[in-house]
Amino acid sequence: MKPYLFVVLLPGLLAGVTGCSLDYGTAIDTEDSVPEMFFSNADLKTYRDGSCAAELKARELEQYRTDGMIYAHTVSFTTWDEDGVLQTDGSCRFISIDQKKEQYSLFGTIKIYNYPQETGITAGNLRWDGKSEQLVSGKKDSIELQKNKISLTGTGFSASGVSGAFTFSGSVKGTITSEDENDKAK
């Protein structure tokens, strides 16, 4: 290369490279997408008046600062009443917890058993609202309910934690087993 060509091209190349401007004013906020805390084999407990009211165990758990969300997978959970009596236990593949709204979304092979109501539920997707104490499935999501001698499978499930009542807004099938009077006499 001839020296005069190099001298002419070098300032042009330098001006092109150094004249490039980057926009430093557009910062990317990673607080929403990066967990504040990450735990493996987590065991979280909630205490009320000095007694354990709830426990959640998860293989992995992420907590986010900005929106108060918690996400976990391979989850088991247990609740107790104010006297320390076991109320509910269950498990699911994934859970999303909105701490501010007290809303819990459960996904994947959900199993829940409520001891006082002697009720078991198996489902794929459920949502629990802690403020209204309502458990609901999606309109077309199928759930299986076992209560005493009742076994039902249906869609559009809704249950009240206050009254213990439940409904299906969609189709339902199942069995109700009753004792025969002859069985009682034996």
Summary of the structure (lengths in Angstrom):
residues: 186
radius of gyration: 28.1
end to end distance: 111.0
largest distance: 115.9
contacts: 463
relative contact order: 0.08
helix: 11%
strand: 54%
